[in-house]
Amino acid sequence: MTCQRCHHDTARKFGTYGKRHIQRYRCSDCKATFSEPAPKIGTHYTDPETAAKALAMMLEGMSVRAISRLTGLHIRTILALMVTAGEKCQAHVERQDSRYPSESGTGGRTAFVRRLP
């Protein structure tokens, strides 16, 4: 394990913490303690596989309550994941939208849409 502070490869296991027993490490050089960074989706600490599964179920038309039952996630967690995914999608679309010039010159895909008579 590489130390996050001094970047040496001298870190060794140094116990666990929390109810999920997350492994801690201690650097032999600088004596700093740290753990492996947890993968996050936005501000959510939900496992990315579980979050992806919940969002896929939502896209298939499953209810929030059924998703909660099957994944074990709280209903508010599922709704918060949906909000985060929506915000990320909106930001992505706006970034993509600004790449294409429009007739007015402000960006947008309206220039590429065929106008009907």
Backbone bond lengths (Angstrom), bond angles and torsions (degrees), N, CA, C in turn:
res aa  C-N    CA-C-N  psi(-1)  N-CA   C-N-CA  omega(-1)  CA-C   N-CA-C  phi
1 M - - - 1.456 - - 1.523 108.42 -
2 T 1.306 116.51 136.35 1.463 122.47 179.97 1.521 109.80 -92.63
3 C 1.316 115.55 133.58 1.464 121.18 179.11 1.526 109.10 -67.62
4 Q 1.333 116.20 135.69 1.455 120.90 -179.28 1.518 111.93 -78.83
5 R 1.325 116.98 -16.31 1.459 121.37 -177.04 1.535 112.49 -93.66
6 C 1.356 116.42 -52.36 1.468 119.72 -176.76 1.533 112.94 -106.66
7 H 1.324 117.64 -5.56 1.470 124.85 176.47 1.533 113.81 62.89
8 H 1.330 117.02 29.14 1.462 120.89 173.90 1.526 108.98 -94.08
9 D 1.310 116.67 156.08 1.468 121.51 179.35 1.522 111.77 -94.25
10 T 1.324 117.51 38.26 1.462 120.97 -175.52 1.524 112.82 -108.79
11 A 1.306 118.29 15.09 1.468 121.19 -178.45 1.527 110.51 -77.83
12 R 1.330 114.41 141.55 1.465 121.20 178.46 1.529 109.31 -128.04
13 K 1.321 116.30 162.04 1.458 120.92 178.40 1.518 109.71 -59.43
14 F 1.353 115.59 141.82 1.464 120.87 -175.14 1.529 110.24 -143.60
15 G 1.325 117.29 46.29 1.457 121.72 177.64 1.518 113.14 89.23
16 T 1.331 114.95 -171.59 1.458 122.25 179.61 1.525 109.39 -132.09
17 Y 1.331 116.51 168.48 1.455 120.53 175.48 1.519 109.69 -147.07
18 G 1.314 116.00 161.95 1.457 122.36 175.52 1.524 113.22 77.75
19 K 1.330 114.57 168.03 1.457 119.71 -178.81 1.519 112.47 -71.26
20 R 1.346 117.10 -18.41 1.461 120.17 177.77 1.522 111.47 -93.73
21 H 1.337 117.10 3.34 1.467 123.55 177.16 1.530 111.66 54.31
22 I 1.319 115.39 59.25 1.465 121.84 179.38 1.522 108.35 -76.45
23 Q 1.312 116.44 131.53 1.460 122.59 -176.87 1.525 111.32 -68.47
24 R 1.356 116.11 131.23 1.458 122.38 174.77 1.516 109.08 -103.10
25 Y 1.327 116.37 153.90 1.458 122.64 177.94 1.516 109.09 -130.33
26 R 1.365 116.27 154.22 1.461 121.13 177.03 1.523 108.67 -132.35
27 C 1.326 115.73 131.88 1.454 121.81 179.31 1.528 109.32 -77.93
28 S 1.317 117.18 132.74 1.461 121.53 179.57 1.525 111.42 -74.19
29 D 1.327 118.12 -22.80 1.466 121.11 -178.55 1.522 112.29 -84.85
30 C 1.337 116.94 -57.49 1.466 119.99 -174.17 1.529 113.41 -100.17
31 K 1.318 118.21 -2.42 1.476 124.70 177.87 1.527 113.73 63.44
32 A 1.323 117.86 19.25 1.466 121.43 177.29 1.524 109.19 -78.83
33 T 1.336 116.67 144.33 1.464 121.13 175.51 1.521 108.51 -109.92
34 F 1.327 115.92 145.09 1.449 121.44 -177.69 1.515 108.81 -160.92
35 S 1.311 116.06 170.45 1.461 122.02 175.11 1.525 107.84 -128.05
36 E 1.329 116.43 167.90 1.456 119.67 176.93 1.519 108.64 -68.00
37 P 1.328 118.00 138.83 1.465 119.27 179.23 1.526 110.74 -65.19
38 A 1.330 115.08 134.36 1.462 121.03 179.66 1.523 109.77 -80.61
39 P 1.337 117.91 138.09 1.467 118.54 176.66 1.523 110.21 -67.62
40 K 1.338 116.35 135.20 1.454 120.92 -178.45 1.518 110.02 -127.73
41 I 1.315 114.85 150.28 1.462 121.95 171.68 1.520 104.94 -114.18
42 G 1.308 116.18 103.32 1.465 119.26 -174.88 1.512 109.07 65.52
43 T 1.314 116.75 -117.63 1.469 120.95 177.55 1.526 111.41 -106.80
44 H 1.324 118.08 8.67 1.457 122.17 -176.13 1.528 110.96 -92.27
45 Y 1.313 116.27 135.86 1.456 121.12 176.65 1.529 111.44 -96.15
46 T 1.308 117.70 12.10 1.453 122.26 178.03 1.522 109.24 -66.03
47 D 1.323 116.11 142.39 1.456 121.22 178.05 1.527 109.44 -55.71
48 P 1.339 118.51 129.85 1.473 119.84 -177.52 1.525 113.90 -57.86
49 E 1.328 118.03 -33.88 1.474 120.14 177.89 1.522 110.77 -65.33
50 T 1.323 117.16 -43.53 1.460 121.57 179.83 1.527 110.12 -65.72
51 A 1.333 116.38 -41.59 1.466 119.90 179.36 1.526 110.58 -64.00
52 A 1.332 117.41 -42.57 1.465 120.77 178.79 1.527 110.66 -64.19
53 K 1.324 116.29 -39.75 1.473 120.95 178.10 1.528 110.45 -62.62
54 A 1.345 116.84 -43.70 1.465 121.08 -179.55 1.526 110.50 -64.74
55 L 1.331 117.86 -42.00 1.462 120.19 179.70 1.528 111.59 -68.80
56 A 1.340 116.79 -35.66 1.469 119.87 176.90 1.525 110.57 -65.07
57 M 1.329 116.68 -39.86 1.472 120.29 177.38 1.524 110.46 -63.57
58 M 1.340 116.22 -39.02 1.457 119.99 179.40 1.528 110.15 -64.65
59 L 1.328 117.45 -40.63 1.463 120.62 178.81 1.524 112.08 -65.93
60 E 1.310 117.05 -26.56 1.468 121.19 178.14 1.524 112.20 -81.40
61 G 1.342 116.98 -3.82 1.449 120.05 175.73 1.520 114.86 97.32
62 M 1.308 117.86 11.40 1.460 121.08 -179.40 1.532 109.33 -76.81
63 S 1.311 117.09 148.00 1.458 120.76 -179.08 1.526 110.36 -74.89
64 V 1.329 115.17 158.62 1.464 120.89 -179.36 1.526 110.12 -63.71
65 R 1.310 115.96 -37.81 1.463 120.01 -179.83 1.527 111.48 -65.34
66 A 1.325 117.18 -40.88 1.469 120.98 178.39 1.529 110.43 -67.35
67 I 1.321 117.09 -39.41 1.464 120.44 177.21 1.521 109.90 -62.48
68 S 1.314 116.31 -41.29 1.467 120.81 178.50 1.527 110.92 -61.09
69 R 1.314 115.68 -42.93 1.473 119.87 179.52 1.516 111.56 -63.07
70 L 1.339 117.51 -43.39 1.458 121.49 -174.18 1.526 113.87 -78.80
71 T 1.334 117.25 -33.79 1.463 119.86 -176.79 1.522 113.26 -95.40
72 G 1.323 117.15 -20.86 1.455 120.23 -176.79 1.527 112.88 83.70
73 L 1.318 117.40 5.54 1.465 121.19 177.90 1.525 109.58 -83.97
74 H 1.326 116.12 150.18 1.453 120.94 176.48 1.526 108.85 -71.74
75 I 1.318 116.84 151.15 1.462 121.99 -177.61 1.525 110.63 -59.16
76 R 1.329 117.37 -42.30 1.464 119.98 -179.90 1.528 111.70 -66.10
77 T 1.320 116.98 -32.47 1.465 120.75 176.66 1.524 110.08 -64.67
78 I 1.328 116.58 -43.36 1.465 121.18 179.00 1.524 110.11 -62.78
79 L 1.318 117.34 -44.62 1.460 120.75 179.29 1.532 111.12 -64.68
80 A 1.330 117.12 -39.02 1.467 120.48 177.75 1.531 110.87 -66.15
81 L 1.329 117.40 -37.76 1.461 120.86 175.77 1.521 110.97 -63.16
82 M 1.326 116.35 -39.24 1.463 120.42 178.30 1.522 111.03 -64.11
83 V 1.331 116.92 -41.57 1.463 120.92 178.98 1.527 110.01 -64.03
84 T 1.338 116.66 -44.19 1.463 120.68 179.09 1.523 110.74 -62.24
85 A 1.328 116.81 -44.60 1.468 120.25 179.17 1.528 110.69 -62.77
86 G 1.317 117.27 -40.37 1.463 121.10 178.37 1.521 112.05 -63.72
87 E 1.337 117.06 -41.77 1.459 120.61 178.50 1.526 111.10 -65.13
88 K 1.347 116.55 -41.25 1.467 120.48 178.18 1.529 110.34 -63.91
89 C 1.335 117.33 -41.71 1.471 121.22 178.66 1.519 110.99 -64.06
90 Q 1.318 116.62 -42.77 1.461 120.65 -179.95 1.530 110.22 -62.83
91 A 1.335 117.00 -43.69 1.466 120.34 178.93 1.530 110.68 -63.84
92 H 1.339 116.63 -38.91 1.465 120.83 179.01 1.526 110.84 -64.93
93 V 1.319 117.06 -44.49 1.466 120.93 179.96 1.528 110.17 -64.17
94 E 1.320 117.61 -40.67 1.461 120.18 179.47 1.526 111.08 -65.43
95 R 1.352 117.27 -37.88 1.462 119.96 176.35 1.522 110.96 -65.01
96 Q 1.333 116.30 -43.62 1.456 120.15 179.67 1.521 110.72 -67.95
97 D 1.314 116.50 -37.71 1.458 122.18 -178.06 1.523 111.39 -64.90
98 S 1.317 117.02 -33.86 1.459 120.01 -177.53 1.530 112.11 -74.64
99 R 1.317 118.06 -12.30 1.461 121.43 179.27 1.521 112.70 -77.08
100 Y 1.329 116.78 -23.35 1.459 121.01 -176.64 1.517 109.88 -102.15
101 P 1.316 118.48 127.29 1.473 120.41 179.21 1.529 110.12 -73.84
102 S 1.291 115.93 149.18 1.467 120.17 176.62 1.519 109.32 -110.43
103 E 1.301 115.97 178.20 1.457 120.56 179.31 1.523 110.79 -65.64
104 S 1.320 115.97 -32.89 1.460 119.10 -178.90 1.521 111.75 -83.97
105 G 1.349 117.35 -10.87 1.454 120.80 178.47 1.511 114.55 86.06
106 T 1.335 117.76 4.64 1.462 120.44 -177.82 1.511 112.44 -97.78
107 G 1.305 119.10 1.91 1.462 121.39 -177.65 1.508 110.43 99.23
108 G 1.298 116.52 161.32 1.449 121.26 179.48 1.507 111.36 120.00
109 R 1.293 116.91 162.13 1.449 122.00 -176.56 1.519 113.04 -97.01
110 T 1.299 117.23 11.12 1.456 119.64 -175.93 1.521 111.78 -65.25
111 A 1.343 118.32 -24.64 1.446 121.32 179.80 1.518 111.88 -69.67
112 F 1.324 117.22 -24.79 1.457 121.32 -176.60 1.529 112.55 -95.64
113 V 1.307 117.18 -1.66 1.457 120.93 178.05 1.514 108.47 -85.99
114 R 1.309 116.96 129.72 1.458 121.17 -179.29 1.523 108.63 -73.52
115 R 1.289 116.49 127.84 1.455 121.98 179.68 1.535 109.54 -84.37
116 L 1.305 115.55 132.16 1.462 120.20 177.14 1.513 110.01 -87.53
117 P 1.344 118.79 144.92 1.475 121.46 -178.89 1.504 112.59 -67.94
